[in-house]
């Protein structure tokens, strides 16, 4: 995988995790919170990778 596509993959992962947050929020708030934290980490990693 090229270095230029890593941040795109991280953003895609972040979007996937946000979808999981949306889906699980009504039934399992703790798991939704864990997924939200993971989504924020993936998005932050993507931004950091893109800026470096």
mmCIF entry with sequence, helices, sheets and N, C-alpha, C, O atoms, coordinates in Angstrom:
data_MODEL
# 
_entry.id   MODEL 
# 
_entity.id                         1 
_entity.type                       polymer 
_entity.pdbx_number_of_molecules   1 
# 
_entity_poly.entity_id                      1 
_entity_poly.type                           'polypeptide(L)' 
_entity_poly.nstd_linkage                   no 
_entity_poly.nstd_monomer                   no 
_entity_poly.pdbx_seq_one_letter_code       
;(UNK)(UNK)(UNK)(UNK)(UNK)(UNK)(UNK)(UNK)(UNK)(UNK)(UNK)(UNK)(UNK)(UNK)(UNK)(UNK)
(UNK)(UNK)(UNK)(UNK)(UNK)(UNK)(UNK)(UNK)(UNK)(UNK)(UNK)(UNK)(UNK)(UNK)(UNK)(UNK)
(UNK)(UNK)(UNK)(UNK)(UNK)(UNK)(UNK)(UNK)(UNK)(UNK)(UNK)(UNK)(UNK)(UNK)(UNK)(UNK)
(UNK)(UNK)(UNK)(UNK)
;
_entity_poly.pdbx_seq_one_letter_code_can   XXXXXXXXXXXXXXXXXXXXXXXXXXXXXXXXXXXXXXXXXXXXXXXXXXXX 
_entity_poly.pdbx_strand_id                 A 
# 
loop_
_entity_poly_seq.entity_id 
_entity_poly_seq.num 
_entity_poly_seq.mon_id 
_entity_poly_seq.hetero 
1 1  UNK n 
1 2  UNK n 
1 3  UNK n 
1 4  UNK n 
1 5  UNK n 
1 6  UNK n 
1 7  UNK n 
1 8  UNK n 
1 9  UNK n 
1 10 UNK n 
1 11 UNK n 
1 12 UNK n 
1 13 UNK n 
1 14 UNK n 
1 15 UNK n 
1 16 UNK n 
1 17 UNK n 
1 18 UNK n 
1 19 UNK n 
1 20 UNK n 
1 21 UNK n 
1 22 UNK n 
1 23 UNK n 
1 24 UNK n 
1 25 UNK n 
1 26 UNK n 
1 27 UNK n 
1 28 UNK n 
1 29 UNK n 
1 30 UNK n 
1 31 UNK n 
1 32 UNK n 
1 33 UNK n 
1 34 UNK n 
1 35 UNK n 
1 36 UNK n 
1 37 UNK n 
1 38 UNK n 
1 39 UNK n 
1 40 UNK n 
1 41 UNK n 
1 42 UNK n 
1 43 UNK n 
1 44 UNK n 
1 45 UNK n 
1 46 UNK n 
1 47 UNK n 
1 48 UNK n 
1 49 UNK n 
1 50 UNK n 
1 51 UNK n 
1 52 UNK n 
# 
_struct_asym.id          A 
_struct_asym.entity_id   1 
# 
loop_
_struct_conf.conf_type_id 
_struct_conf.id 
_struct_conf.pdbx_PDB_helix_id 
_struct_conf.beg_label_comp_id 
_struct_conf.beg_label_asym_id 
_struct_conf.beg_label_seq_id 
_struct_conf.pdbx_beg_PDB_ins_code 
_struct_conf.end_label_comp_id 
_struct_conf.end_label_asym_id 
_struct_conf.end_label_seq_id 
_struct_conf.pdbx_end_PDB_ins_code 
_struct_conf.beg_auth_comp_id 
_struct_conf.beg_auth_asym_id 
_struct_conf.beg_auth_seq_id 
_struct_conf.end_auth_comp_id 
_struct_conf.end_auth_asym_id 
_struct_conf.end_auth_seq_id 
_struct_conf.pdbx_PDB_helix_class 
_struct_conf.details 
_struct_conf.pdbx_PDB_helix_length 
HELX_P HELX_P1 AA1 UNK A 3  ? UNK A 5  ? UNK A 3  UNK A 5  5 ? 3  
HELX_P HELX_P2 AA2 UNK A 6  ? UNK A 24 ? UNK A 6  UNK A 24 1 ? 19 
HELX_P HELX_P3 AA3 UNK A 29 ? UNK A 51 ? UNK A 29 UNK A 51 1 ? 23 
# 
_struct_conf_type.id          HELX_P 
_struct_conf_type.criteria    ? 
_struct_conf_type.reference   ? 
# 
loop_
_atom_site.group_PDB 
_atom_site.id 
_atom_site.type_symbol 
_atom_site.label_atom_id 
_atom_site.label_alt_id 
_atom_site.label_comp_id 
_atom_site.label_asym_id 
_atom_site.label_entity_id 
_atom_site.label_seq_id 
_atom_site.pdbx_PDB_ins_code 
_atom_site.Cartn_x 
_atom_site.Cartn_y 
_atom_site.Cartn_z 
_atom_site.occupancy 
_atom_site.B_iso_or_equiv 
_atom_site.pdbx_formal_charge 
_atom_site.auth_seq_id 
_atom_site.auth_comp_id 
_atom_site.auth_asym_id 
_atom_site.auth_atom_id 
_atom_site.pdbx_PDB_model_num 
ATOM 1   N N  . UNK A 1 1  ? 0.841   -1.176 0.000  1.00 0.00 ? 1  UNK A N  1 
ATOM 2   C CA . UNK A 1 1  ? 0.000   0.000  0.000  1.00 0.00 ? 1  UNK A CA 1 
ATOM 3   C C  . UNK A 1 1  ? 0.885   1.237  0.000  1.00 0.00 ? 1  UNK A C  1 
ATOM 4   O O  . UNK A 1 1  ? 1.813   1.346  0.801  1.00 0.00 ? 1  UNK A O  1 
ATOM 5   N N  . UNK A 1 2  ? 0.600   2.144  -0.878 1.00 0.00 ? 2  UNK A N  1 
ATOM 6   C CA . UNK A 1 2  ? 1.363   3.371  -0.982 1.00 0.00 ? 2  UNK A CA 1 
ATOM 7   C C  . UNK A 1 2  ? 1.099   4.266  0.229  1.00 0.00 ? 2  UNK A C  1 
ATOM 8   O O  . UNK A 1 2  ? 0.027   4.209  0.831  1.00 0.00 ? 2  UNK A O  1 
ATOM 9   N N  . UNK A 1 3  ? 2.068   5.078  0.570  1.00 0.00 ? 3  UNK A N  1 
ATOM 10  C CA . UNK A 1 3  ? 1.916   5.980  1.715  1.00 0.00 ? 3  UNK A CA 1 
ATOM 11  C C  . UNK A 1 3  ? 0.801   7.000  1.502  1.00 0.00 ? 3  UNK A C  1 
ATOM 12  O O  . UNK A 1 3  ? 0.202   7.474  2.467  1.00 0.00 ? 3  UNK A O  1 
ATOM 13  N N  . UNK A 1 4  ? 0.523   7.335  0.256  1.00 0.00 ? 4  UNK A N  1 
ATOM 14  C CA . UNK A 1 4  ? -0.517  8.325  -0.020 1.00 0.00 ? 4  UNK A CA 1 
ATOM 15  C C  . UNK A 1 4  ? -1.915  7.795  0.265  1.00 0.00 ? 4  UNK A C  1 
ATOM 16  O O  . UNK A 1 4  ? -2.833  8.586  0.482  1.00 0.00 ? 4  UNK A O  1 
ATOM 17  N N  . UNK A 1 5  ? -2.097  6.500  0.270  1.00 0.00 ? 5  UNK A N  1 
ATOM 18  C CA . UNK A 1 5  ? -3.422  5.929  0.459  1.00 0.00 ? 5  UNK A CA 1 
ATOM 19  C C  . UNK A 1 5  ? -3.717  5.560  1.908  1.00 0.00 ? 5  UNK A C  1 
ATOM 20  O O  . UNK A 1 5  ? -4.842  5.174  2.228  1.00 0.00 ? 5  UNK A O  1 
ATOM 21  N N  . UNK A 1 6  ? -2.739  5.671  2.773  1.00 0.00 ? 6  UNK A N  1 
ATOM 22  C CA . UNK A 1 6  ? -2.954  5.294  4.172  1.00 0.00 ? 6  UNK A CA 1 
ATOM 23  C C  . UNK A 1 6  ? -3.978  6.205  4.824  1.00 0.00 ? 6  UNK A C  1 
ATOM 24  O O  . UNK A 1 6  ? -4.857  5.730  5.543  1.00 0.00 ? 6  UNK A O  1 
ATOM 25  N N  . UNK A 1 7  ? -3.880  7.500  4.587  1.00 0.00 ? 7  UNK A N  1 
ATOM 26  C CA . UNK A 1 7  ? -4.834  8.412  5.217  1.00 0.00 ? 7  UNK A CA 1 
ATOM 27  C C  . UNK A 1 7  ? -6.238  8.226  4.657  1.00 0.00 ? 7  UNK A C  1 
ATOM 28  O O  . UNK A 1 7  ? -7.220  8.446  5.366  1.00 0.00 ? 7  UNK A O  1 
ATOM 29  N N  . UNK A 1 8  ? -6.345  7.826  3.405  1.00 0.00 ? 8  UNK A N  1 
ATOM 30  C CA . UNK A 1 8  ? -7.661  7.541  2.821  1.00 0.00 ? 8  UNK A CA 1 
ATOM 31  C C  . UNK A 1 8  ? -8.269  6.311  3.501  1.00 0.00 ? 8  UNK A C  1 
ATOM 32  O O  . UNK A 1 8  ? -9.460  6.289  3.811  1.00 0.00 ? 8  UNK A O  1 
ATOM 33  N N  . UNK A 1 9  ? -7.443  5.296  3.729  1.00 0.00 ? 9  UNK A N  1 
ATOM 34  C CA . UNK A 1 9  ? -7.921  4.087  4.405  1.00 0.00 ? 9  UNK A CA 1 
ATOM 35  C C  . UNK A 1 9  ? -8.329  4.400  5.845  1.00 0.00 ? 9  UNK A C  1 
ATOM 36  O O  . UNK A 1 9  ? -9.314  3.853  6.340  1.00 0.00 ? 9  UNK A O  1 
ATOM 37  N N  . UNK A 1 10 ? -7.582  5.271  6.517  1.00 0.00 ? 10 UNK A N  1 
ATOM 38  C CA . UNK A 1 10 ? -7.939  5.651  7.882  1.00 0.00 ? 10 UNK A CA 1 
ATOM 39  C C  . UNK A 1 10 ? -9.243  6.442  7.925  1.00 0.00 ? 10 UNK A C  1 
ATOM 40  O O  . UNK A 1 10 ? -10.045 6.260  8.841  1.00 0.00 ? 10 UNK A O  1 
ATOM 41  N N  . UNK A 1 11 ? -9.459  7.301  6.964  1.00 0.00 ? 11 UNK A N  1 
ATOM 42  C CA . UNK A 1 11 ? -10.727 8.025  6.903  1.00 0.00 ? 11 UNK A CA 1 
ATOM 43  C C  . UNK A 1 11 ? -11.890 7.081  6.614  1.00 0.00 ? 11 UNK A C  1 
ATOM 44  O O  . UNK A 1 11 ? -12.976 7.242  7.170  1.00 0.00 ? 11 UNK A O  1 
ATOM 45  N N  . UNK A 1 12 ? -11.668 6.105  5.752  1.00 0.00 ? 12 UNK A N  1 
ATOM 46  C CA . UNK A 1 12 ? -12.708 5.111  5.477  1.00 0.00 ? 12 UNK A CA 1 
ATOM 47  C C  . UNK A 1 12 ? -13.024 4.303  6.736  1.00 0.00 ? 12 UNK A C  1 
ATOM 48  O O  . UNK A 1 12 ? -14.190 4.045  7.034  1.00 0.00 ? 12 UNK A O  1 
ATOM 49  N N  . UNK A 1 13 ? -11.997 3.909  7.462  1.00 0.00 ? 13 UNK A N  1 
ATOM 50  C CA . UNK A 1 13 ? -12.195 3.191  8.723  1.00 0.00 ? 13 UNK A CA 1 
ATOM 51  C C  . UNK A 1 13 ? -12.965 4.055  9.714  1.00 0.00 ? 13 UNK A C  1 
ATOM 52  O O  . UNK A 1 13 ? -13.846 3.561  10.418 1.00 0.00 ? 13 UNK A O  1 
ATOM 53  N N  . UNK A 1 14 ? -12.641 5.319  9.771  1.00 0.00 ? 14 UNK A N  1 
ATOM 54  C CA . UNK A 1 14 ? -13.344 6.233  10.662 1.00 0.00 ? 14 UNK A CA 1 
ATOM 55  C C  . UNK A 1 14 ? -14.829 6.322  10.297 1.00 0.00 ? 14 UNK A C  1 
ATOM 56  O O  . UNK A 1 14 ? -15.686 6.298  11.181 1.00 0.00 ? 14 UNK A O  1 
ATOM 57  N N  . UNK A 1 15 ? -15.127 6.423  9.035  1.00 0.00 ? 15 UNK A N  1 
ATOM 58  C CA . UNK A 1 15 ? -16.524 6.457  8.594  1.00 0.00 ? 15 UNK A CA 1 
ATOM 59  C C  . UNK A 1 15 ? -17.263 5.173  8.914  1.00 0.00 ? 15 UNK A C  1 
ATOM 60  O O  . UNK A 1 15 ? -18.427 5.203  9.312  1.00 0.00 ? 15 UNK A O  1 
ATOM 61  N N  . UNK A 1 16 ? -16.596 4.054  8.742  1.00 0.00 ? 16 UNK A N  1 
ATOM 62  C CA . UNK A 1 16 ? -17.184 2.764  9.084  1.00 0.00 ? 16 UNK A CA 1 
ATOM 63  C C  . UNK A 1 16 ? -17.497 2.687  10.574 1.00 0.00 ? 16 UNK A C  1 
ATOM 64  O O  . UNK A 1 16 ? -18.560 2.204  10.966 1.00 0.00 ? 16 UNK A O  1 
ATOM 65  N N  . UNK A 1 17 ? -16.575 3.162  11.396 1.00 0.00 ? 17 UNK A N  1 
ATOM 66  C CA . UNK A 1 17 ? -16.787 3.154  12.838 1.00 0.00 ? 17 UNK A CA 1 
ATOM 67  C C  . UNK A 1 17 ? -17.897 4.107  13.255 1.00 0.00 ? 17 UNK A C  1 
ATOM 68  O O  . UNK A 1 17 ? -18.648 3.803  14.182 1.00 0.00 ? 17 UNK A O  1 
ATOM 69  N N  . UNK A 1 18 ? -18.016 5.239  12.602 1.00 0.00 ? 18 UNK A N  1 
ATOM 70  C CA . UNK A 1 18 ? -19.106 6.175  12.911 1.00 0.00 ? 18 UNK A CA 1 
ATOM 71  C C  . UNK A 1 18 ? -20.453 5.545  12.561 1.00 0.00 ? 18 UNK A C  1 
ATOM 72  O O  . UNK A 1 18 ? -21.444 5.764  13.258 1.00 0.00 ? 18 UNK A O  1 
ATOM 73  N N  . UNK A 1 19 ? -20.485 4.777  11.499 1.00 0.00 ? 19 UNK A N  1 
ATOM 74  C CA . UNK A 1 19 ? -21.705 4.036  11.186 1.00 0.00 ? 19 UNK A CA 1 
ATOM 75  C C  . UNK A 1 19 ? -22.053 3.039  12.281 1.00 0.00 ? 19 UNK A C  1 
ATOM 76  O O  . UNK A 1 19 ? -23.225 2.841  12.600 1.00 0.00 ? 19 UNK A O  1 
ATOM 77  N N  . UNK A 1 20 ? -21.036 2.414  12.854 1.00 0.00 ? 20 UNK A N  1 
ATOM 78  C CA . UNK A 1 20 ? -21.260 1.514  13.977 1.00 0.00 ? 20 UNK A CA 1 
ATOM 79  C C  . UNK A 1 20 ? -21.774 2.236  15.198 1.00 0.00 ? 20 UNK A C  1 
ATOM 80  O O  . UNK A 1 20 ? -22.614 1.706  15.926 1.00 0.00 ? 20 UNK A O  1 
ATOM 81  N N  . UNK A 1 21 ? -21.280 3.444  15.436 1.00 0.00 ? 21 UNK A N  1 
ATOM 82  C CA . UNK A 1 21 ? -21.773 4.255  16.545 1.00 0.00 ? 21 UNK A CA 1 
ATOM 83  C C  . UNK A 1 21 ? -23.254 4.560  16.344 1.00 0.00 ? 21 UNK A C  1 
ATOM 84  O O  . UNK A 1 21 ? -24.055 4.427  17.268 1.00 0.00 ? 21 UNK A O  1 
ATOM 85  N N  . UNK A 1 22 ? -23.599 4.960  15.159 1.00 0.00 ? 22 UNK A N  1 
ATOM 86  C CA . UNK A 1 22 ? -24.991 5.295  14.853 1.00 0.00 ? 22 UNK A CA 1 
ATOM 87  C C  . UNK A 1 22 ? -25.908 4.092  15.036 1.00 0.00 ? 22 UNK A C  1 
ATOM 88  O O  . UNK A 1 22 ? -27.029 4.223  15.528 1.00 0.00 ? 22 UNK A O  1 
ATOM 89  N N  . UNK A 1 23 ? -25.428 2.931  14.640 1.00 0.00 ? 23 UNK A N  1 
ATOM 90  C CA . UNK A 1 23 ? -26.235 1.723  14.722 1.00 0.00 ? 23 UNK A CA 1 
ATOM 91  C C  . UNK A 1 23 ? -26.404 1.230  16.153 1.00 0.00 ? 23 UNK A C  1 
ATOM 92  O O  . UNK A 1 23 ? -27.492 0.792  16.527 1.00 0.00 ? 23 UNK A O  1 
ATOM 93  N N  . UNK A 1 24 ? -25.357 1.294  16.953 1.00 0.00 ? 24 UNK A N  1 
ATOM 94  C CA . UNK A 1 24 ? -25.408 0.698  18.286 1.00 0.00 ? 24 UNK A CA 1 
ATOM 95  C C  . UNK A 1 24 ? -25.811 1.666  19.396 1.00 0.00 ? 24 UNK A C  1 
ATOM 96  O O  . UNK A 1 24 ? -25.925 1.246  20.547 1.00 0.00 ? 24 UNK A O  1 
ATOM 97  N N  . UNK A 1 25 ? -26.030 2.931  19.096 1.00 0.00 ? 25 UNK A N  1 
ATOM 98  C CA . UNK A 1 25 ? -26.265 3.916  20.150 1.00 0.00 ? 25 UNK A CA 1 
ATOM 99  C C  . UNK A 1 25 ? -27.502 3.597  21.000 1.00 0.00 ? 25 UNK A C  1 
ATOM 100 O O  . UNK A 1 25 ? -27.454 3.752  22.220 1.00 0.00 ? 25 UNK A O  1 
ATOM 101 N N  . UNK A 1 26 ? -28.597 3.160  20.391 1.00 0.00 ? 26 UNK A N  1 
ATOM 102 C CA . UNK A 1 26 ? -29.824 2.921  21.148 1.00 0.00 ? 26 UNK A CA 1 
ATOM 103 C C  . UNK A 1 26 ? -29.752 1.665  22.010 1.00 0.00 ? 26 UNK A C  1 
ATOM 104 O O  . UNK A 1 26 ? -30.424 1.594  23.039 1.00 0.00 ? 26 UNK A O  1 
ATOM 105 N N  . UNK A 1 27 ? -28.967 0.689  21.622 1.00 0.00 ? 27 UNK A N  1 
ATOM 106 C CA . UNK A 1 27 ? -28.956 -0.578 22.348 1.00 0.00 ? 27 UNK A CA 1 
ATOM 107 C C  . UNK A 1 27 ? -27.773 -0.732 23.286 1.00 0.00 ? 27 UNK A C  1 
ATOM 108 O O  . UNK A 1 27 ? -27.928 -1.280 24.377 1.00 0.00 ? 27 UNK A O  1 
ATOM 109 N N  . UNK A 1 28 ? -26.605 -0.268 22.895 1.00 0.00 ? 28 UNK A N  1 
ATOM 110 C CA . UNK A 1 28 ? -25.401 -0.472 23.706 1.00 0.00 ? 28 UNK A CA 1 
ATOM 111 C C  . UNK A 1 28 ? -24.577 0.818  23.711 1.00 0.00 ? 28 UNK A C  1 
ATOM 112 O O  . UNK A 1 28 ? -23.675 0.996  22.892 1.00 0.00 ? 28 UNK A O  1 
ATOM 113 N N  . UNK A 1 29 ? -24.897 1.700  24.636 1.00 0.00 ? 29 UNK A N  1 
ATOM 114 C CA . UNK A 1 29 ? -24.234 3.009  24.665 1.00 0.00 ? 29 UNK A CA 1 
ATOM 115 C C  . UNK A 1 29 ? -22.743 2.906  24.991 1.00 0.00 ? 29 UNK A C  1 
ATOM 116 O O  . UNK A 1 29 ? -21.945 3.691  24.479 1.00 0.00 ? 29 UNK A O  1 
ATOM 117 N N  . UNK A 1 30 ? -22.360 1.942  25.840 1.00 0.00 ? 30 UNK A N  1 
ATOM 118 C CA . UNK A 1 30 ? -20.939 1.806  26.157 1.00 0.00 ? 30 UNK A CA 1 
ATOM 119 C C  . UNK A 1 30 ? -20.147 1.400  24.918 1.00 0.00 ? 30 UNK A C  1 
ATOM 120 O O  . UNK A 1 30 ? -19.088 1.966  24.645 1.00 0.00 ? 30 UNK A O  1 
ATOM 121 N N  . UNK A 1 31 ? -20.650 0.432  24.174 1.00 0.00 ? 31 UNK A N  1 
ATOM 122 C CA . UNK A 1 31 ? -19.955 -0.012 22.963 1.00 0.00 ? 31 UNK A CA 1 
ATOM 123 C C  . UNK A 1 31 ? -19.938 1.102  21.916 1.00 0.00 ? 31 UNK A C  1 
ATOM 124 O O  . UNK A 1 31 ? -18.955 1.258  21.191 1.00 0.00 ? 31 UNK A O  1 
ATOM 125 N N  . UNK A 1 32 ? -21.012 1.869  21.835 1.00 0.00 ? 32 UNK A N  1 
ATOM 126 C CA . UNK A 1 32 ? -21.044 2.998  20.905 1.00 0.00 ? 32 UNK A CA 1 
ATOM 127 C C  . UNK A 1 32 ? -19.995 4.035  21.284 1.00 0.00 ? 32 UNK A C  1 
ATOM 128 O O  . UNK A 1 32 ? -19.378 4.642  20.409 1.00 0.00 ? 32 UNK A O  1 
ATOM 129 N N  . UNK A 1 33 ? -19.790 4.242  22.583 1.00 0.00 ? 33 UNK A N  1 
ATOM 130 C CA . UNK A 1 33 ? -18.768 5.185  23.030 1.00 0.00 ? 33 UNK A CA 1 
ATOM 131 C C  . UNK A 1 33 ? -17.375 4.687  22.678 1.00 0.00 ? 33 UNK A C  1 
ATOM 132 O O  . UNK A 1 33 ? -16.520 5.466  22.258 1.00 0.00 ? 33 UNK A O  1 
ATOM 133 N N  . UNK A 1 34 ? -17.145 3.392  22.849 1.00 0.00 ? 34 UNK A N  1 
ATOM 134 C CA . UNK A 1 34 ? -15.850 2.803  22.481 1.00 0.00 ? 34 UNK A CA 1 
ATOM 135 C C  . UNK A 1 34 ? -15.610 2.970  20.978 1.00 0.00 ? 34 UNK A C  1 
ATOM 136 O O  . UNK A 1 34 ? -14.507 3.324  20.560 1.00 0.00 ? 34 UNK A O  1 
ATOM 137 N N  . UNK A 1 35 ? -16.632 2.717  20.178 1.00 0.00 ? 35 UNK A N  1 
ATOM 138 C CA . UNK A 1 35 ? -16.496 2.881  18.728 1.00 0.00 ? 35 UNK A CA 1 
ATOM 139 C C  . UNK A 1 35 ? -16.245 4.346  18.359 1.00 0.00 ? 35 UNK A C  1 
ATOM 140 O O  . UNK A 1 35 ? -15.485 4.635  17.435 1.00 0.00 ? 35 UNK A O  1 
ATOM 141 N N  . UNK A 1 36 ? -16.880 5.260  19.077 1.00 0.00 ? 36 UNK A N  1 
ATOM 142 C CA . UNK A 1 36 ? -16.680 6.687  18.803 1.00 0.00 ? 36 UNK A CA 1 
ATOM 143 C C  . UNK A 1 36 ? -15.246 7.105  19.101 1.00 0.00 ? 36 UNK A C  1 
ATOM 144 O O  . UNK A 1 36 ? -14.651 7.877  18.348 1.00 0.00 ? 36 UNK A O  1 
ATOM 145 N N  . UNK A 1 37 ? -14.694 6.599  20.192 1.00 0.00 ? 37 UNK A N  1 
ATOM 146 C CA . UNK A 1 37 ? -13.303 6.907  20.514 1.00 0.00 ? 37 UNK A CA 1 
ATOM 147 C C  . UNK A 1 37 ? -12.375 6.362  19.439 1.00 0.00 ? 37 UNK A C  1 
ATOM 148 O O  . UNK A 1 37 ? -11.440 7.041  19.015 1.00 0.00 ? 37 UNK A O  1 
ATOM 149 N N  . UNK A 1 38 ? -12.634 5.139  19.002 1.00 0.00 ? 38 UNK A N  1 
ATOM 150 C CA . UNK A 1 38 ? -11.815 4.543  17.925 1.00 0.00 ? 38 UNK A CA 1 
ATOM 151 C C  . UNK A 1 38 ? -11.947 5.340  16.630 1.00 0.00 ? 38 UNK A C  1 
ATOM 152 O O  . UNK A 1 38 ? -10.965 5.521  15.910 1.00 0.00 ? 38 UNK A O  1 
ATOM 153 N N  . UNK A 1 39 ? -13.147 5.814  16.333 1.00 0.00 ? 39 UNK A N  1 
ATOM 154 C CA . UNK A 1 39 ? -13.353 6.627  15.131 1.00 0.00 ? 39 UNK A CA 1 
ATOM 155 C C  . UNK A 1 39 ? -12.579 7.932  15.213 1.00 0.00 ? 39 UNK A C  1 
ATOM 156 O O  . UNK A 1 39 ? -11.981 8.369  14.230 1.00 0.00 ? 39 UNK A O  1 
ATOM 157 N N  . UNK A 1 40 ? -12.592 8.552  16.388 1.00 0.00 ? 40 UNK A N  1 
ATOM 158 C CA . UNK A 1 40 ? -11.830 9.790  16.555 1.00 0.00 ? 40 UNK A CA 1 
ATOM 159 C C  . UNK A 1 40 ? -10.327 9.551  16.422 1.00 0.00 ? 40 UNK A C  1 
ATOM 160 O O  . UNK A 1 40 ? -9.616  10.372 15.843 1.00 0.00 ? 40 UNK A O  1 
ATOM 161 N N  . UNK A 1 41 ? -9.848  8.439  16.953 1.00 0.00 ? 41 UNK A N  1 
ATOM 162 C CA . UNK A 1 41 ? -8.424  8.113  16.807 1.00 0.00 ? 41 UNK A CA 1 
ATOM 163 C C  . UNK A 1 41 ? -8.062  7.871  15.345 1.00 0.00 ? 41 UNK A C  1 
ATOM 164 O O  . UNK A 1 41 ? -7.013  8.320  14.883 1.00 0.00 ? 41 UNK A O  1 
ATOM 165 N N  . UNK A 1 42 ? -8.920  7.169  14.619 1.00 0.00 ? 42 UNK A N  1 
ATOM 166 C CA . UNK A 1 42 ? -8.646  6.909  13.196 1.00 0.00 ? 42 UNK A CA 1 
ATOM 167 C C  . UNK A 1 42 ? -8.665  8.209  12.394 1.00 0.00 ? 42 UNK A C  1 
ATOM 168 O O  . UNK A 1 42 ? -7.818  8.419  11.526 1.00 0.00 ? 42 UNK A O  1 
ATOM 169 N N  . UNK A 1 43 ? -9.627  9.075  12.685 1.00 0.00 ? 43 UNK A N  1 
ATOM 170 C CA . UNK A 1 43 ? -9.700  10.355 11.963 1.00 0.00 ? 43 UNK A CA 1 
ATOM 171 C C  . UNK A 1 43 ? -8.495  11.231 12.313 1.00 0.00 ? 43 UNK A C  1 
ATOM 172 O O  . UNK A 1 43 ? -7.924  11.879 11.436 1.00 0.00 ? 43 UNK A O  1 
ATOM 173 N N  . UNK A 1 44 ? -8.113  11.252 13.576 1.00 0.00 ? 44 UNK A N  1 
ATOM 174 C CA . UNK A 1 44 ? -6.945  12.025 13.969 1.00 0.00 ? 44 UNK A CA 1 
ATOM 175 C C  . UNK A 1 44 ? -5.677  11.489 13.341 1.00 0.00 ? 44 UNK A C  1 
ATOM 176 O O  . UNK A 1 44 ? -4.807  12.261 12.937 1.00 0.00 ? 44 UNK A O  1 
ATOM 177 N N  . UNK A 1 45 ? -5.566  10.186 13.257 1.00 0.00 ? 45 UNK A N  1 
ATOM 178 C CA . UNK A 1 45 ? -4.420  9.579  12.595 1.00 0.00 ? 45 UNK A CA 1 
ATOM 179 C C  . UNK A 1 45 ? -4.375  9.914  11.113 1.00 0.00 ? 45 UNK A C  1 
ATOM 180 O O  . UNK A 1 45 ? -3.306  10.142 10.548 1.00 0.00 ? 45 UNK A O  1 
ATOM 181 N N  . UNK A 1 46 ? -5.540  9.940  10.497 1.00 0.00 ? 46 UNK A N  1 
ATOM 182 C CA . UNK A 1 46 ? -5.596  10.286 9.069  1.00 0.00 ? 46 UNK A CA 1 
ATOM 183 C C  . UNK A 1 46 ? -5.154  11.726 8.838  1.00 0.00 ? 46 UNK A C  1 
ATOM 184 O O  . UNK A 1 46 ? -4.413  12.015 7.899  1.00 0.00 ? 46 UNK A O  1 
ATOM 185 N N  . UNK A 1 47 ? -5.614  12.621 9.700  1.00 0.00 ? 47 UNK A N  1 
ATOM 186 C CA . UNK A 1 47 ? -5.221  14.034 9.554  1.00 0.00 ? 47 UNK A CA 1 
ATOM 187 C C  . UNK A 1 47 ? -3.724  14.194 9.803  1.00 0.00 ? 47 UNK A C  1 
ATOM 188 O O  . UNK A 1 47 ? -3.039  14.903 9.066  1.00 0.00 ? 47 UNK A O  1 
ATOM 189 N N  . UNK A 1 48 ? -3.222  13.534 10.840 1.00 0.00 ? 48 UNK A N  1 
ATOM 190 C CA . UNK A 1 48 ? -1.799  13.631 11.135 1.00 0.00 ? 48 UNK A CA 1 
ATOM 191 C C  . UNK A 1 48 ? -0.961  13.049 9.996  1.00 0.00 ? 48 UNK A C  1 
ATOM 192 O O  . UNK A 1 48 ? 0.078   13.609 9.646  1.00 0.00 ? 48 UNK A O  1 
ATOM 193 N N  . UNK A 1 49 ? -1.401  11.936 9.418  1.00 0.00 ? 49 UNK A N  1 
ATOM 194 C CA . UNK A 1 49 ? -0.670  11.319 8.308  1.00 0.00 ? 49 UNK A CA 1 
ATOM 195 C C  . UNK A 1 49 ? -0.699  12.228 7.085  1.00 0.00 ? 49 UNK A C  1 
ATOM 196 O O  . UNK A 1 49 ? 0.297   12.356 6.372  1.00 0.00 ? 49 UNK A O  1 
ATOM 197 N N  . UNK A 1 50 ? -1.846  12.856 6.850  1.00 0.00 ? 50 UNK A N  1 
ATOM 198 C CA . UNK A 1 50 ? -1.980  13.706 5.685  1.00 0.00 ? 50 UNK A CA 1 
ATOM 199 C C  . UNK A 1 50 ? -1.102  14.947 5.811  1.00 0.00 ? 50 UNK A C  1 
ATOM 200 O O  . UNK A 1 50 ? -0.542  15.410 4.817  1.00 0.00 ? 50 UNK A O  1 
ATOM 201 N N  . UNK A 1 51 ? -0.974  15.494 7.026  1.00 0.00 ? 51 UNK A N  1 
ATOM 202 C CA . UNK A 1 51 ? -0.187  16.708 7.216  1.00 0.00 ? 51 UNK A CA 1 
ATOM 203 C C  . UNK A 1 51 ? 1.320   16.454 7.285  1.00 0.00 ? 51 UNK A C  1 
ATOM 204 O O  . UNK A 1 51 ? 2.119   17.370 7.095  1.00 0.00 ? 51 UNK A O  1 
ATOM 205 N N  . UNK A 1 52 ? 1.696   15.216 7.556  1.00 0.00 ? 52 UNK A N  1 
ATOM 206 C CA . UNK A 1 52 ? 3.140   14.941 7.685  1.00 0.00 ? 52 UNK A CA 1 
ATOM 207 C C  . UNK A 1 52 ? 3.798   14.683 6.350  1.00 0.00 ? 52 UNK A C  1 
ATOM 208 O O  . UNK A 1 52 ? 5.003   14.439 6.293  1.00 0.00 ? 52 UNK A O  1 
# 
